[in-house]
Amino acid sequence: MHHYVAVLVPLQIGGWRAYFPDLIGCGREGDDADAALESATQAAKDWLAQPPNKQVVPLPRNIDQIRADKGWADQRLVNWSKAIIRTVQL
């Protein structure tokens, strides 16, 4: 098992979205940060059990590496000053 970083961001329309940046396409929304993280964690477990399109399971990056991935953050409109960062053992 590895610890993957989850990035949680507030949505303009209310609620939160949780992403696992290392697992392409793995993110879920919830009414609050906890609900979004819980849903995204289940999605991440499913993703790891059966990677989409037979993708190779990536090793997790640390938060500094994820923050340096400006393209990832820009595509998702991540405002790091409002984001919540969690590590989740998967």
Secondary structure as GFF3:
##gff-version 3
##sequence-region A 1 90
A	DSSP	beta_strand	3	10	.	.	.	ID=ss1
A	DSSP	beta_strand	16	19	.	.	.	ID=ss2
A	DSSP	beta_strand	27	30	.	.	.	ID=ss3
A	DSSP	alpha_helix	33	49	.	.	.	ID=ss4
A	DSSP	three_ten_helix	52	54	.	.	.	ID=ss5
A	DSSP	alpha_helix	63	68	.	.	.	ID=ss6
A	DSSP	alpha_helix	70	75	.	.	.	ID=ss7
A	DSSP	beta_strand	84	89	.	.	.	ID=ss8
###
